[in-house]
Amino acid sequence: MVEDPVSPSQRAEVRAVAKRRRTKGFERREAIFDLFVSGFSHQQIAKALKVSTATVRRVIDTAVAERRLDAPERFARVQVARLSKALLHADDKLEGGDIRALTPYLKIVAALDRYHGVSARGRPPRPAQSEPVPSLPPPLLALPSKTPSDPGAASEFADSGA
């Protein structure tokens, strides 16, 4: 029988190298996907990592295909967390006087409304808030036609309760 020329220590070394290569590839895929999710374009990622745009597209397509779909409730929670973070950032910009942050702020609020079920389109019309109409003052009392200086009218004036 011919003995295997590779010793156990050499096999361990080969396995370690392969494991490092797999780990490095996994970390690279995650980094590319994280950059993509953060909003960078394929071209920007390729330039930053010094790889081709085709490689970036392939890695992102693979990463998307490997990811499992989250349950709708979990996905909604993740989206609300992301939108809340973006809302805080836009709010800070508005407080700093950056008026350009108003449009993104309004879009984020609208998106949060959708996730919380407060959509302007799907919302039933609100009943009009009717303010109480002040009632008219009571009509003025008619003044007696006879003056109290008339002795005959004085007793009549006293009897009328005035």
C-alpha positions as CSV (number, residue, x, y, z in Angstrom):
1,M,0.0,0.0,0.0
2,V,1.1,3.5,-0.8
3,E,1.0,5.8,2.2
4,D,-0.7,9.2,2.0
5,P,2.1,11.8,1.4
6,V,0.1,14.4,3.4
7,S,0.6,14.3,7.1
8,P,-2.1,15.1,9.6
9,S,-0.5,18.4,10.4
10,Q,-0.5,19.4,6.7
11,R,-4.2,18.5,6.4
12,A,-4.9,20.6,9.4
13,E,-3.0,23.5,7.8
14,V,-5.0,23.1,4.5
15,R,-8.3,23.0,6.4
16,A,-7.3,26.2,8.3
17,V,-6.4,28.0,5.1
18,A,-9.7,27.0,3.5
19,K,-11.6,28.1,6.6
20,R,-9.9,31.5,6.6
21,R,-10.7,31.9,2.9
22,R,-14.4,31.1,3.5
23,T,-14.5,33.4,6.5
24,K,-12.9,36.2,4.5
25,G,-15.4,35.7,1.7
26,F,-18.3,35.7,4.0
27,E,-17.1,39.0,5.7
28,R,-16.6,40.5,2.3
29,R,-20.1,39.6,1.2
30,E,-21.6,41.0,4.4
31,A,-19.6,44.2,4.0
32,I,-20.8,44.7,0.4
33,F,-24.4,43.9,1.3
34,D,-24.3,46.3,4.3
35,L,-23.0,49.0,2.1
36,F,-25.7,48.4,-0.4
37,V,-28.4,48.4,2.3
38,S,-26.9,51.7,3.6
39,G,-27.7,53.3,0.3
40,F,-24.5,53.2,-1.6
41,S,-24.6,52.5,-5.4
42,H,-23.0,49.5,-7.0
43,Q,-20.4,51.8,-8.5
44,Q,-19.5,53.5,-5.2
45,I,-19.1,50.1,-3.5
46,A,-16.9,48.8,-6.3
47,K,-14.7,51.8,-6.3
48,A,-14.3,51.7,-2.4
49,L,-13.5,48.0,-2.4
50,K,-11.4,48.1,-5.6
51,V,-13.5,45.4,-7.3
52,S,-15.5,45.4,-10.5
53,T,-19.1,46.5,-10.6
54,A,-20.1,43.1,-11.9
55,T,-18.6,41.5,-8.8
56,V,-20.6,43.8,-6.6
57,R,-23.8,43.0,-8.5
58,R,-23.1,39.3,-8.3
59,V,-22.4,39.4,-4.5
60,I,-25.5,41.5,-3.8
61,D,-27.7,39.2,-5.9
62,T,-26.3,36.1,-4.1
63,A,-26.8,37.8,-0.7
64,V,-30.4,38.7,-1.5
65,A,-31.1,35.2,-2.8
66,E,-29.7,33.6,0.3
67,R,-31.6,35.7,2.8
68,R,-34.9,34.3,4.1
69,L,-37.9,36.5,4.1
70,D,-38.9,37.8,7.4
71,A,-42.4,37.6,8.7
72,P,-44.4,40.7,7.9
73,E,-44.6,41.8,11.5
74,R,-40.9,41.5,12.0
75,F,-40.2,43.3,8.8
76,A,-42.5,46.1,9.8
77,R,-40.7,46.4,13.2
78,V,-37.3,46.6,11.5
79,Q,-38.6,49.3,9.0
80,V,-40.2,51.3,11.8
81,A,-36.8,51.2,13.7
82,R,-35.0,52.4,10.6
83,L,-37.5,55.1,9.9
84,S,-37.4,56.3,13.5
85,K,-33.6,56.6,13.3
86,A,-33.9,58.6,10.1
87,L,-36.6,60.8,11.7
88,L,-34.3,61.7,14.6
89,H,-31.6,62.6,12.2
90,A,-33.9,64.8,10.0
91,D,-35.3,66.4,13.2
92,D,-31.8,67.3,14.4
93,K,-31.1,68.9,11.0
94,L,-34.4,70.9,11.2
95,E,-33.5,72.1,14.7
96,G,-30.2,73.2,13.4
97,G,-31.9,75.4,10.8
98,D,-31.4,73.2,7.7
99,I,-34.6,73.8,5.8
100,R,-33.6,71.2,3.2
101,A,-34.4,68.5,5.8
102,L,-38.1,69.4,5.7
103,T,-38.9,67.3,2.6
104,P,-37.2,64.1,3.9
105,Y,-38.8,64.7,7.3
106,L,-42.3,64.8,5.8
107,K,-41.6,61.7,3.7
108,I,-40.4,59.8,6.8
109,V,-43.4,60.8,8.8
110,A,-45.7,59.6,6.0
111,A,-43.9,56.3,5.8
112,L,-44.2,55.9,9.6
113,D,-47.9,56.7,9.4
114,R,-48.3,53.9,6.8
115,Y,-46.6,51.4,9.1
116,H,-48.7,52.4,12.1
117,G,-51.9,52.2,10.0
118,V,-52.5,55.9,9.9
119,S,-52.7,56.4,6.1
120,A,-54.3,59.5,4.7
121,R,-55.9,57.6,1.9
122,G,-57.3,54.7,3.9
123,R,-58.4,56.8,6.8
124,P,-62.2,57.3,7.2
125,P,-63.2,60.9,7.2
126,R,-63.1,62.5,10.5
127,P,-66.4,63.9,11.8
128,A,-66.4,67.7,11.8
129,Q,-65.6,69.1,15.2
130,S,-68.6,71.3,15.8
131,E,-68.0,74.0,18.3
132,P,-70.9,74.8,20.4
133,V,-72.7,77.8,19.0
134,P,-73.2,80.4,21.6
135,S,-76.9,80.8,22.3
136,L,-78.5,84.1,21.7
137,P,-79.2,86.2,24.7
138,P,-82.7,86.2,25.9
139,P,-85.0,88.8,24.4
140,L,-85.1,92.1,26.2
141,L,-88.0,92.7,28.5
142,A,-90.5,95.1,27.4
143,L,-90.5,98.3,29.5
144,P,-93.7,99.2,31.1
145,S,-95.6,101.8,29.2
146,K,-96.7,103.6,32.3
147,T,-94.2,105.4,34.5
148,P,-94.1,105.0,38.2
149,S,-94.6,108.7,38.7
150,D,-98.3,108.2,37.9
151,P,-100.0,107.3,41.2
152,G,-102.4,104.9,39.6
153,A,-99.6,103.2,37.7
154,A,-97.4,102.8,40.8
155,S,-99.5,100.1,42.3
156,E,-99.7,98.4,38.9
157,F,-95.9,98.7,38.6
158,A,-95.4,97.1,42.0
159,D,-97.9,94.3,41.3
160,S,-96.0,93.4,38.1
161,G,-93.0,92.2,40.1
162,A,-90.6,94.7,38.7
